[in-house]
Amino acid sequence: KNEVEQSPQNLTAQEGEFITINCSYSVGISALHWLQQHPGGGIVSLFMLSSGKKKHGRLIATINIQEKHSSLHITASHPRDSAVYICAVRSGSGGSNYKLTFGKGTLLTVNP
Amino acid sequence: KAGVTQTPRYLIKTRGQQVTLSCSPISGHRSVSWYQQTPGQGLQFLFEYFSETQRNKGNFPGRFSGRQFSNSRSEMNVSTLELGDSALYLCASSRYPQGGWEDTQYFGPGTRLTVL
């Protein structure tokens, strides 16, 4: 079993829909990252979370440390949101002693 | 402000050769991290450099190495290339080391390495 599991693997939505991508992990973490990768490879760091909730524009990320689960929500989805969304967790005892583990990604396609 | 740049963008090598990839971080960023991305394994962390020192290393064989220069530019080297080393190699820079309160990483476009 992978340490980081994302669901769904693929998601197709119509423009305007509310989207949720989930990330579950099995280890204790110090932080969780959400990344966005567009076709062609470019990656953008969307959020870093260690607790609670963060919002940036139409994107909302939440994390429940007790349940070892995070969600990325996109409100009023748009075709430009089409991308692969990757969850990454940082574990370890702190400082330079960390381990980064990545989920396999969720491919989101938003149709006009 | 210029973004993270990586050179070359594409590279074709044959098994047994070695390769050096370059990454120039955003001005003022002292941390550079390297990642490998393949269809099978996804993204994997290679190493992080901060102030010319390797700060952390992922689970990769010793054929993968790197260094950072005093201007924060970084290079990674892969010796004795194998077919399985074909991948997109990404670097990312941040102002502060990974693990801190604010370590937002800014990724470069990647170098696509093909090993024949």
gemmi code that builds the backbone of each chain (N, CA, C; Angstrom):
import gemmi

chains = {
    "A": [
        ("LYS", (0.853, -1.196, 0.000), (0.000, 0.000, 0.000), (0.882, 1.236, 0.000)),
        ("ASN", (0.585, 2.175, -0.919), (1.348, 3.408, -0.949), (1.092, 4.232, 0.298)),
        ("GLU", (2.124, 4.990, 0.699), (1.959, 5.843, 1.868), (0.993, 6.983, 1.594)),
        ("VAL", (0.868, 7.376, 0.338), (-0.020, 8.472, -0.053), (-0.946, 7.978, -1.162)),
        ("GLU", (-2.228, 8.038, -0.904), (-3.223, 7.588, -1.860), (-4.106, 8.755, -2.252)),
        ("GLN", (-4.282, 8.933, -3.555), (-5.174, 9.974, -4.045), (-6.387, 9.349, -4.714)),
        ("SER", (-7.511, 10.038, -4.587), (-8.717, 9.606, -5.301), (-9.535, 10.825, -5.700)),
        ("PRO", (-10.211, 10.751, -6.849), (-10.082, 9.665, -7.819), (-8.797, 9.801, -8.633)),
        ("GLN", (-8.485, 8.806, -9.436), (-7.317, 8.899, -10.318), (-7.619, 9.815, -11.495)),
        ("ASN", (-8.848, 9.725, -11.986), (-9.291, 10.550, -13.106), (-10.634, 11.173, -12.760)),
        ("LEU", (-10.817, 12.404, -13.180), (-12.057, 13.113, -12.875), (-12.406, 14.006, -14.061)),
        ("THR", (-13.619, 13.840, -14.567), (-14.104, 14.696, -15.647), (-15.295, 15.485, -15.141)),
        ("ALA", (-15.279, 16.781, -15.348), (-16.340, 17.637, -14.847), (-16.776, 18.612, -15.933)),
        ("GLN", (-17.961, 19.153, -15.734), (-18.439, 20.214, -16.605), (-18.095, 21.568, -15.988)),
        ("GLU", (-17.831, 22.527, -16.834), (-17.512, 23.862, -16.358), (-18.543, 24.344, -15.348)),
        ("GLY", (-18.067, 24.885, -14.248), (-18.951, 25.410, -13.216), (-19.174, 24.459, -12.050)),
        ("GLU", (-18.833, 23.191, -12.233), (-19.066, 22.217, -11.165), (-18.084, 22.410, -9.998)),
        ("PHE", (-18.504, 21.940, -8.845), (-17.671, 21.913, -7.643), (-16.908, 20.596, -7.648)),
        ("ILE", (-15.598, 20.687, -7.450), (-14.745, 19.503, -7.565), (-14.036, 19.237, -6.252)),
        ("THR", (-13.922, 17.961, -5.922), (-13.162, 17.557, -4.735), (-12.178, 16.459, -5.108)),
        ("ILE", (-10.937, 16.648, -4.708), (-9.886, 15.636, -4.873), (-9.395, 15.290, -3.473)),
        ("ASN", (-9.242, 13.997, -3.238), (-8.894, 13.529, -1.899), (-7.491, 12.949, -1.823)),
        ("CYS", (-6.902, 13.081, -0.646), (-5.566, 12.545, -0.403), (-5.554, 11.947, 0.995)),
        ("SER", (-5.211, 10.664, 1.071), (-5.076, 9.985, 2.358), (-3.651, 9.501, 2.517)),
        ("TYR", (-3.147, 9.554, 3.725), (-1.773, 9.146, 3.961), (-1.708, 8.311, 5.231)),
        ("SER", (-0.651, 7.544, 5.355), (-0.601, 6.556, 6.434), (0.472, 6.848, 7.480)),
        ("VAL", (1.251, 7.903, 7.291), (2.325, 8.211, 8.230), (2.050, 9.533, 8.921)),
        ("GLY", (2.726, 9.747, 10.040), (2.647, 11.045, 10.680), (3.386, 12.063, 9.842)),
        ("ILE", (2.802, 13.235, 9.671), (3.403, 14.213, 8.777), (3.604, 15.545, 9.487)),
        ("SER", (4.494, 16.335, 8.923), (4.680, 17.703, 9.415), (4.031, 18.709, 8.460)),
        ("ALA", (3.825, 18.305, 7.223), (3.170, 19.199, 6.256), (2.669, 18.405, 5.071)),
        ("LEU", (1.676, 18.975, 4.405), (1.128, 18.374, 3.196), (1.078, 19.456, 2.125)),
        ("HIS", (1.492, 19.086, 0.920), (1.503, 20.026, -0.198), (0.511, 19.580, -1.275)),
        ("TRP", (-0.116, 20.529, -1.901), (-0.884, 20.286, -3.119), (-0.169, 20.985, -4.271)),
        ("LEU", (0.042, 20.222, -5.345), (0.722, 20.728, -6.528), (-0.192, 20.597, -7.731)),
        ("GLN", (-0.003, 21.476, -8.701), (-0.761, 21.431, -9.948), (0.240, 21.301, -11.095)),
        ("GLN", (0.000, 20.320, -11.966), (0.891, 20.120, -13.105), (0.086, 20.154, -14.395)),
        ("HIS", (0.410, 21.138, -15.225), (-0.265, 21.272, -16.502), (0.432, 20.414, -17.553)),
        ("PRO", (-0.281, 20.090, -18.647), (0.363, 19.366, -19.748), (1.629, 20.093, -20.170)),
        ("GLY", (2.685, 19.334, -20.423), (3.956, 19.979, -20.740), (4.902, 19.954, -19.548)),
        ("GLY", (4.364, 19.690, -18.365), (5.225, 19.411, -17.231), (5.325, 20.461, -16.152)),
        ("GLY", (5.000, 21.723, -16.431), (5.207, 22.754, -15.434), (4.402, 22.504, -14.161)),
        ("ILE", (5.052, 22.617, -13.024), (4.392, 22.372, -11.733), (4.304, 23.676, -10.959)),
        ("VAL", (3.126, 23.873, -10.353), (2.901, 25.034, -9.494), (2.523, 24.528, -8.113)),
        ("SER", (3.151, 25.081, -7.101), (2.802, 24.738, -5.731), (1.571, 25.533, -5.336)),
        ("LEU", (0.477, 24.835, -4.984), (-0.777, 25.518, -4.660), (-0.886, 25.846, -3.169)),
        ("PHE", (-0.672, 24.847, -2.348), (-0.840, 25.021, -0.900), (0.182, 24.196, -0.147)),
        ("MET", (0.555, 24.698, 1.035), (1.223, 23.892, 2.035), (0.377, 23.989, 3.304)),
        ("LEU", (0.023, 22.816, 3.852), (-0.863, 22.770, 5.013), (-0.220, 21.960, 6.113)),
        ("SER", (-0.390, 22.411, 7.342), (-0.055, 21.553, 8.466), (-1.270, 21.366, 9.371)),
        ("SER", (-2.275, 22.207, 9.194), (-3.522, 22.058, 9.941), (-4.584, 22.930, 9.281)),
        ("GLY", (-5.843, 22.603, 9.554), (-6.932, 23.484, 9.189), (-7.231, 23.595, 7.711)),
        ("LYS", (-7.316, 24.819, 7.255), (-7.862, 25.096, 5.933), (-7.171, 26.317, 5.345)),
        ("LYS", (-6.969, 26.286, 4.028), (-6.441, 27.461, 3.339), (-7.258, 27.696, 2.077)),
        ("LYS", (-7.359, 28.961, 1.697), (-8.156, 29.327, 0.511), (-7.358, 30.298, -0.340)),
        ("HIS", (-7.405, 30.041, -1.652), (-6.763, 30.964, -2.583), (-7.633, 31.033, -3.828)),
        ("GLY", (-8.347, 32.117, -3.964), (-9.245, 32.247, -5.109), (-10.333, 31.192, -5.044)),
        ("ARG", (-10.444, 30.398, -6.107), (-11.473, 29.351, -6.158), (-10.986, 28.031, -5.564)),
        ("LEU", (-9.787, 28.007, -5.060), (-9.220, 26.776, -4.513), (-9.260, 26.804, -2.990)),
        ("ILE", (-9.666, 25.668, -2.421), (-9.701, 25.514, -0.973), (-9.041, 24.185, -0.636)),
        ("ALA", (-8.142, 24.205, 0.336), (-7.507, 22.961, 0.774), (-7.762, 22.796, 2.262)),
        ("THR", (-8.105, 21.578, 2.648), (-8.340, 21.276, 4.053), (-7.518, 20.071, 4.444)),
        ("ILE", (-7.236, 19.968, 5.737), (-6.512, 18.804, 6.226), (-7.066, 18.417, 7.590)),
        ("ASN", (-7.212, 17.111, 7.809), (-7.625, 16.566, 9.099), (-6.499, 15.657, 9.564)),
        ("ILE", (-5.713, 16.165, 10.488), (-4.525, 15.439, 10.930), (-4.899, 14.118, 11.598)),
        ("GLN", (-5.957, 14.131, 12.401), (-6.368, 12.913, 13.126), (-6.771, 11.807, 12.157)),
        ("GLU", (-7.485, 12.196, 11.098), (-7.952, 11.207, 10.121), (-6.942, 10.965, 9.013)),
        ("LYS", (-5.825, 11.698, 9.012), (-4.787, 11.556, 7.993), (-5.404, 11.708, 6.593)),
        ("HIS", (-6.061, 12.837, 6.397), (-6.790, 13.050, 5.152), (-6.784, 14.530, 4.798)),
        ("SER", (-6.651, 14.794, 3.506), (-6.725, 16.162, 3.008), (-7.595, 16.181, 1.763)),
        ("SER", (-8.264, 17.299, 1.556), (-9.066, 17.480, 0.353), (-8.694, 18.793, -0.321)),
        ("LEU", (-8.739, 18.764, -1.636), (-8.581, 19.972, -2.443), (-9.901, 20.194, -3.167)),
        ("HIS", (-10.487, 21.367, -2.948), (-11.751, 21.698, -3.586), (-11.527, 22.813, -4.605)),
        ("ILE", (-12.233, 22.703, -5.713), (-12.242, 23.765, -6.714), (-13.688, 24.185, -6.913)),
        ("THR", (-13.976, 25.440, -6.617), (-15.334, 25.932, -6.824), (-15.431, 26.539, -8.221)),
        ("ALA", (-16.624, 26.460, -8.813), (-16.876, 27.038, -10.134), (-15.757, 26.671, -11.105)),
        ("SER", (-15.577, 25.375, -11.320), (-14.456, 24.889, -12.146), (-14.503, 25.475, -13.561)),
        ("HIS", (-13.299, 25.583, -14.129), (-13.117, 26.181, -15.456), (-12.193, 25.288, -16.253)),
        ("PRO", (-12.332, 25.276, -17.577), (-11.423, 24.437, -18.378), (-9.945, 24.674, -18.096)),
        ("ARG", (-9.564, 25.885, -17.693), (-8.140, 26.126, -17.401), (-7.675, 25.416, -16.127)),
        ("ASP", (-8.631, 24.872, -15.367), (-8.267, 24.082, -14.178), (-7.829, 22.671, -14.566)),
        ("SER", (-8.016, 22.307, -15.832), (-7.634, 20.977, -16.285), (-6.135, 20.789, -16.100)),
        ("ALA", (-5.774, 19.785, -15.338), (-4.375, 19.557, -14.971), (-4.306, 18.283, -14.139)),
        ("VAL", (-3.100, 17.893, -13.786), (-2.904, 16.823, -12.807), (-2.651, 17.486, -11.458)),
        ("TYR", (-3.361, 17.033, -10.430), (-3.198, 17.562, -9.085), (-2.512, 16.494, -8.241)),
        ("ILE", (-1.424, 16.899, -7.615), (-0.575, 15.950, -6.885), (-0.514, 16.353, -5.420)),
        ("CYS", (-0.699, 15.360, -4.571), (-0.582, 15.539, -3.128), (0.792, 15.023, -2.700)),
        ("ALA", (1.465, 15.758, -1.831), (2.771, 15.325, -1.329), (2.808, 15.537, 0.176)),
        ("VAL", (3.361, 14.580, 0.908), (3.459, 14.723, 2.355), (4.919, 14.746, 2.770)),
        ("ARG", (5.165, 15.553, 3.801), (6.506, 15.618, 4.378), (6.453, 15.001, 5.764)),
        ("SER", (7.269, 14.003, 5.980), (7.336, 13.346, 7.285), (8.776, 13.379, 7.765)),
        ("GLY", (8.972, 12.953, 9.011), (10.324, 12.956, 9.542), (10.391, 13.743, 10.833)),
        ("SER", (11.556, 13.713, 11.436), (11.694, 14.277, 12.782), (11.965, 15.773, 12.783)),
        ("GLY", (12.060, 16.362, 11.607), (12.218, 17.807, 11.549), (13.564, 18.237, 11.004)),
        ("GLY", (13.695, 19.537, 10.722), (14.927, 20.062, 10.153), (15.218, 19.439, 8.814)),
        ("SER", (16.441, 19.000, 8.629), (16.820, 18.408, 7.347), (16.486, 16.924, 7.283)),
        ("ASN", (15.977, 16.374, 8.383), (15.648, 14.959, 8.415), (14.198, 14.763, 8.017)),
        ("TYR", (13.899, 14.983, 6.746), (12.531, 14.824, 6.295), (12.489, 13.858, 5.124)),
        ("LYS", (11.287, 13.349, 4.902), (11.053, 12.476, 3.758), (9.856, 13.038, 2.992)),
        ("LEU", (9.965, 13.120, 1.704), (8.872, 13.586, 0.861), (8.284, 12.406, 0.098)),
        ("THR", (6.977, 12.228, 0.205), (6.305, 11.154, -0.513), (5.163, 11.752, -1.315)),
        ("PHE", (5.076, 11.350, -2.564), (4.097, 11.932, -3.478), (3.000, 10.929, -3.824)),
        ("GLY", (1.779, 11.438, -3.984), (0.719, 10.628, -4.543), (0.899, 10.508, -6.045)),
        ("LYS", (0.118, 9.612, -6.655), (0.239, 9.353, -8.085), (-0.437, 10.436, -8.927)),
        ("GLY", (-1.231, 11.276, -8.268), (-1.868, 12.361, -9.007), (-3.293, 12.072, -9.416)),
        ("THR", (-4.062, 13.118, -9.583), (-5.441, 13.043, -10.086), (-5.513, 13.878, -11.352)),
        ("LEU", (-5.886, 13.244, -12.447), (-6.038, 13.958, -13.713), (-7.431, 14.547, -13.795)),
        ("LEU", (-7.519, 15.860, -13.780), (-8.797, 16.565, -13.856), (-8.989, 17.147, -15.247)),
        ("THR", (-10.124, 16.864, -15.838), (-10.494, 17.446, -17.122), (-11.808, 18.186, -16.929)),
        ("VAL", (-11.807, 19.479, -17.225), (-13.021, 20.274, -17.122), (-13.454, 20.657, -18.528)),
        ("ASN", (-14.629, 20.188, -18.898), (-15.159, 20.455, -20.238), (-16.003, 21.718, -20.257)),
        ("PRO", (-15.912, 22.486, -21.346), (-16.708, 23.724, -21.419), (-18.185, 23.412, -21.633)),
    ],
    "B": [
        ("LYS", (10.533, 39.380, -12.248), (11.522, 38.470, -11.652), (11.552, 37.187, -12.455)),
        ("ALA", (12.716, 36.780, -12.901), (12.820, 35.581, -13.715), (12.490, 34.363, -12.869)),
        ("GLY", (11.900, 33.358, -13.523), (11.576, 32.119, -12.835), (12.769, 31.191, -12.785)),
        ("VAL", (12.491, 29.976, -12.371), (13.517, 28.944, -12.325), (13.791, 28.461, -13.747)),
        ("THR", (15.039, 28.419, -14.113), (15.383, 27.941, -15.449), (16.199, 26.664, -15.363)),
        ("GLN", (15.955, 25.786, -16.320), (16.668, 24.519, -16.380), (17.207, 24.336, -17.793)),
        ("THR", (18.435, 23.859, -17.853), (19.028, 23.565, -19.158), (19.747, 22.233, -19.111)),
        ("PRO", (19.751, 21.472, -20.205), (18.932, 21.718, -21.380), (17.486, 21.310, -21.123)),
        ("ARG", (16.591, 21.596, -22.014), (15.206, 21.184, -21.844), (14.987, 19.742, -22.295)),
        ("TYR", (15.724, 19.323, -23.269), (15.619, 17.956, -23.782), (17.016, 17.397, -23.991)),
        ("LEU", (17.143, 16.111, -23.761), (18.451, 15.477, -23.850), (18.265, 14.011, -24.207)),
        ("ILE", (19.052, 13.552, -25.151), (19.043, 12.125, -25.493), (20.441, 11.583, -25.278)),
        ("LYS", (20.524, 10.508, -24.507), (21.805, 9.881, -24.204), (21.675, 8.378, -24.428)),
        ("THR", (22.802, 7.713, -24.445), (22.780, 6.248, -24.554), (23.235, 5.628, -23.237)),
        ("ARG", (22.857, 4.389, -23.049), (23.212, 3.674, -21.822), (24.715, 3.738, -21.573)),
        ("GLY", (25.083, 3.931, -20.316), (26.488, 3.973, -19.956), (27.082, 5.370, -19.943)),
        ("GLN", (26.437, 6.293, -20.659), (26.959, 7.665, -20.649), (26.612, 8.350, -19.349)),
        ("GLN", (27.152, 9.535, -19.173), (26.782, 10.341, -18.018), (26.165, 11.651, -18.516)),
        ("VAL", (25.434, 12.298, -17.621), (24.738, 13.521, -18.016), (24.777, 14.522, -16.859)),
        ("THR", (24.843, 15.793, -17.204), (24.787, 16.868, -16.210), (23.659, 17.818, -16.574)),
        ("LEU", (22.792, 18.056, -15.606), (21.670, 18.958, -15.796), (21.883, 20.187, -14.918)),
        ("SER", (21.412, 21.331, -15.397), (21.641, 22.576, -14.680), (20.337, 23.239, -14.277)),
        ("CYS", (20.371, 23.907, -13.138), (19.198, 24.604, -12.621), (19.631, 25.955, -12.062)),
        ("SER", (19.005, 27.012, -12.544), (19.250, 28.343, -11.999), (18.024, 28.786, -11.220)),
        ("PRO", (18.169, 29.002, -9.924), (16.997, 29.343, -9.100), (16.591, 30.803, -9.275)),
        ("ILE", (15.464, 31.113, -8.699), (15.017, 32.498, -8.650), (16.013, 33.295, -7.807)),
        ("SER", (16.282, 34.524, -8.232), (17.231, 35.352, -7.509), (16.828, 35.484, -6.038)),
        ("GLY", (17.786, 35.249, -5.146), (17.496, 35.340, -3.720), (17.123, 34.018, -3.079)),
        ("HIS", (16.851, 33.008, -3.903), (16.520, 31.680, -3.368), (17.803, 30.893, -3.154)),
        ("ARG", (17.933, 30.309, -1.956), (19.147, 29.584, -1.635), (18.961, 28.073, -1.564)),
        ("SER", (17.701, 27.645, -1.616), (17.430, 26.207, -1.590), (17.043, 25.727, -2.970)),
        ("VAL", (17.681, 24.661, -3.399), (17.338, 24.029, -4.677), (17.105, 22.546, -4.421)),
        ("SER", (15.959, 22.070, -4.865), (15.627, 20.651, -4.739), (15.456, 20.051, -6.124)),
        ("TRP", (15.791, 18.789, -6.239), (15.685, 18.082, -7.507), (14.703, 16.921, -7.363)),
        ("TYR", (13.950, 16.679, -8.428), (12.956, 15.612, -8.444), (13.033, 14.861, -9.764)),
        ("GLN", (12.679, 13.579, -9.687), (12.546, 12.762, -10.888), (11.083, 12.401, -11.062)),
        ("GLN", (10.579, 12.506, -12.272), (9.197, 12.123, -12.534), (9.151, 11.136, -13.695)),
        ("THR", (8.580, 9.958, -13.429), (8.391, 8.933, -14.454), (6.935, 8.501, -14.443)),
        ("PRO", (6.452, 7.963, -15.572), (5.056, 7.494, -15.604), (4.787, 6.401, -14.575)),
        ("GLY", (5.765, 5.555, -14.319), (5.543, 4.445, -13.405), (5.630, 4.820, -11.935)),
        ("GLN", (6.619, 5.595, -11.581), (6.872, 5.918, -10.169), (6.325, 7.282, -9.756)),
        ("GLY", (5.927, 8.092, -10.723), (5.475, 9.435, -10.383), (6.644, 10.320, -9.981)),
        ("LEU", (6.342, 11.292, -9.133), (7.364, 12.212, -8.639), (8.129, 11.582, -7.494)),
        ("GLN", (9.442, 11.736, -7.519), (10.276, 11.257, -6.420), (11.327, 12.313, -6.111)),
        ("PHE", (11.597, 12.480, -4.839), (12.558, 13.468, -4.373), (13.974, 12.909, -4.530)),
        ("LEU", (14.834, 13.709, -5.141), (16.231, 13.294, -5.309), (17.117, 13.859, -4.204)),
        ("PHE", (17.228, 15.169, -4.137), (18.008, 15.820, -3.082), (17.686, 17.304, -3.007)),
        ("GLU", (18.113, 17.872, -1.858), (17.982, 19.308, -1.637), (19.352, 19.868, -1.300)),
        ("TYR", (19.660, 21.032, -1.891), (20.860, 21.757, -1.559), (20.496, 23.112, -0.992)),
        ("PHE", (21.228, 23.507, 0.027), (21.031, 24.822, 0.631), (22.395, 25.361, 1.017)),
        ("SER", (22.671, 26.572, 0.573), (23.971, 27.195, 0.869), (25.126, 26.240, 0.559)),
        ("GLU", (25.095, 25.678, -0.620), (26.177, 24.843, -1.176), (26.348, 23.498, -0.474)),
        ("THR", (25.413, 23.139, 0.405), (25.515, 21.877, 1.145), (24.309, 21.008, 0.824)),
        ("GLN", (24.547, 19.723, 0.634), (23.424, 18.807, 0.457), (22.738, 18.628, 1.799)),
        ("ARG", (21.510, 18.965, 1.849), (20.784, 18.993, 3.117), (20.004, 17.689, 3.321)),
        ("ASN", (19.552, 17.106, 2.240), (18.769, 15.884, 2.350), (18.860, 15.139, 1.034)),
        ("LYS", (18.662, 13.834, 1.095), (18.783, 13.008, -0.100), (17.694, 11.969, -0.087)),
        ("GLY", (17.099, 11.724, -1.233), (16.092, 10.686, -1.363), (16.749, 9.332, -1.572)),
        ("ASN", (15.908, 8.352, -1.843), (16.366, 6.975, -1.955), (16.772, 6.655, -3.397)),
        ("PHE", (17.896, 7.178, -3.811), (18.407, 6.941, -5.151), (19.844, 6.435, -5.039)),
        ("PRO", (20.279, 5.649, -6.030), (21.660, 5.130, -5.971), (22.684, 6.239, -6.102)),
        ("GLY", (23.911, 5.886, -5.746), (25.002, 6.860, -5.759), (25.334, 7.414, -7.132)),
        ("ARG", (24.756, 6.799, -8.196), (24.999, 7.336, -9.542), (24.403, 8.738, -9.701)),
        ("PHE", (23.472, 9.042, -8.827), (22.831, 10.361, -8.854), (23.548, 11.259, -7.846)),
        ("SER", (24.061, 12.359, -8.325), (24.760, 13.273, -7.434), (24.437, 14.697, -7.843)),
        ("GLY", (24.792, 15.606, -6.992), (24.528, 16.999, -7.313), (25.510, 17.901, -6.609)),
        ("ARG", (25.392, 19.177, -6.903), (26.169, 20.175, -6.189), (25.494, 21.524, -6.365)),
        ("GLN", (25.890, 22.431, -5.507), (25.363, 23.791, -5.596), (26.530, 24.761, -5.507)),
        ("PHE", (26.450, 25.787, -6.303), (27.517, 26.770, -6.356), (27.193, 27.968, -5.462)),
        ("SER", (28.170, 28.838, -5.303), (28.001, 29.971, -4.386), (26.904, 30.933, -4.855)),
        ("ASN", (26.565, 30.916, -6.133), (25.478, 31.776, -6.624), (24.132, 31.042, -6.588)),
        ("SER", (24.105, 29.903, -5.894), (22.909, 29.071, -5.696), (22.523, 28.223, -6.907)),
        ("ARG", (23.153, 28.434, -8.022), (22.891, 27.549, -9.165), (23.266, 26.123, -8.785)),
        ("SER", (22.539, 25.176, -9.342), (22.781, 23.787, -8.968), (22.892, 22.927, -10.220)),
        ("GLU", (23.646, 21.889, -10.093), (23.757, 20.879, -11.146), (23.483, 19.518, -10.532)),
        ("MET", (22.899, 18.638, -11.348), (22.831, 17.249, -10.934), (23.474, 16.403, -12.031)),
        ("ASN", (24.072, 15.340, -11.604), (24.804, 14.466, -12.506), (24.302, 13.039, -12.338)),
        ("VAL", (24.140, 12.379, -13.443), (23.814, 10.952, -13.412), (24.880, 10.227, -14.205)),
        ("SER", (25.570, 9.325, -13.549), (26.622, 8.576, -14.235), (26.102, 7.204, -14.646)),
        ("THR", (26.786, 6.600, -15.580), (26.449, 5.255, -16.051), (24.939, 5.121, -16.260)),
        ("LEU", (24.429, 5.890, -17.181), (22.994, 5.942, -17.410), (22.394, 4.580, -17.719)),
        ("GLU", (21.181, 4.366, -17.182), (20.400, 3.161, -17.453), (19.108, 3.577, -18.150)),
        ("LEU", (18.483, 2.609, -18.822), (17.237, 2.915, -19.516), (16.197, 3.494, -18.551)),
        ("GLY", (16.188, 2.987, -17.338), (15.211, 3.427, -16.356), (15.417, 4.846, -15.864)),
        ("ASP", (16.519, 5.460, -16.259), (16.753, 6.850, -15.863), (16.017, 7.830, -16.766)),
        ("SER", (15.409, 7.317, -17.826), (14.600, 8.185, -18.699), (13.465, 8.774, -17.869)),
        ("ALA", (13.396, 10.087, -17.839), (12.432, 10.740, -16.954), (12.448, 12.236, -17.211)),
        ("LEU", (11.498, 12.902, -16.579), (11.509, 14.361, -16.499), (12.180, 14.723, -15.182)),
        ("TYR", (13.224, 15.509, -15.257), (13.946, 15.940, -14.056), (13.586, 17.397, -13.786)),
        ("LEU", (13.030, 17.596, -12.617), (12.549, 18.924, -12.239), (13.386, 19.467, -11.100)),
        ("CYS", (13.656, 20.745, -11.151), (14.246, 21.378, -9.984), (13.280, 22.442, -9.478)),
        ("ALA", (13.399, 22.747, -8.214), (12.549, 23.755, -7.589), (13.394, 24.565, -6.636)),
        ("SER", (13.125, 25.843, -6.568), (13.867, 26.680, -5.637), (12.930, 27.304, -4.619)),
        ("SER", (13.487, 27.604, -3.461), (12.735, 28.317, -2.432), (13.689, 29.212, -1.667)),
        ("ARG", (13.129, 30.214, -1.035), (13.974, 31.168, -0.306), (14.585, 30.494, 0.923)),
        ("TYR", (13.767, 29.661, 1.571), (14.203, 29.016, 2.802), (14.300, 27.516, 2.596)),
        ("PRO", (14.998, 26.808, 3.484), (15.111, 25.358, 3.322), (13.763, 24.690, 3.484)),
        ("GLN", (13.611, 23.528, 2.888), (12.395, 22.753, 3.071), (12.248, 22.397, 4.544)),
        ("GLY", (11.013, 22.394, 4.992), (10.729, 22.018, 6.369), (10.442, 23.209, 7.249)),
        ("GLY", (10.629, 24.383, 6.734), (10.394, 25.567, 7.540), (8.970, 26.066, 7.428)),
        ("TRP", (8.702, 27.192, 8.078), (7.358, 27.754, 8.056), (6.941, 28.144, 6.648)),
        ("GLU", (7.878, 28.672, 5.901), (7.554, 29.142, 4.564), (8.597, 28.612, 3.602)),
        ("ASP", (8.248, 27.572, 2.924), (9.195, 26.992, 1.975), (8.521, 26.738, 0.639)),
        ("THR", (7.666, 27.675, 0.223), (6.991, 27.530, -1.067), (8.032, 27.317, -2.153)),
        ("GLN", (7.837, 26.254, -2.899), (8.782, 25.927, -3.945), (8.280, 26.409, -5.295)),
        ("TYR", (9.200, 26.883, -6.089), (8.908, 27.337, -7.440), (9.657, 26.408, -8.392)),
        ("PHE", (8.880, 25.753, -9.231), (9.447, 24.717, -10.085), (9.899, 25.269, -11.430)),
        ("GLY", (10.954, 24.671, -11.945), (11.383, 24.937, -13.303), (10.591, 24.091, -14.279)),
        ("PRO", (10.820, 24.293, -15.571), (10.057, 23.566, -16.598), (10.500, 22.115, -16.769)),
        ("GLY", (11.653, 21.776, -16.221), (12.119, 20.399, -16.313), (13.049, 20.145, -17.490)),
        ("THR", (13.839, 19.086, -17.335), (14.665, 18.562, -18.421), (14.181, 17.153, -18.711)),
        ("ARG", (13.790, 16.932, -19.957), (13.325, 15.581, -20.321), (14.510, 14.793, -20.854)),
        ("LEU", (14.896, 13.781, -20.095), (16.030, 12.940, -20.456), (15.530, 11.624, -21.032)),
        ("THR", (16.026, 11.288, -22.188), (15.729, 9.995, -22.808), (17.028, 9.213, -22.918)),
        ("VAL", (17.013, 8.000, -22.378), (18.187, 7.128, -22.442), (17.887, 5.988, -23.400)),
        ("LEU", (18.702, 5.869, -24.450), (18.475, 4.833, -25.464), (19.460, 3.677, -25.295)),
    ],
}
model = gemmi.Model(1)
for chain_id, residues in chains.items():
    chain = gemmi.Chain(chain_id)
    for i, (resn, *xyz) in enumerate(residues, 1):
        res = gemmi.Residue()
        res.name, res.seqid = resn, gemmi.SeqId(i, " ")
        for name, pos in zip(("N", "CA", "C"), xyz):
            atom = gemmi.Atom()
            atom.name, atom.element = name, gemmi.Element(name[0])
            atom.pos, atom.b_iso = gemmi.Position(*pos), 0.0
            res.add_atom(atom)
        chain.add_residue(res)
    model.add_chain(chain)
structure = gemmi.Structure()
structure.add_model(model)
structure.setup_entities()
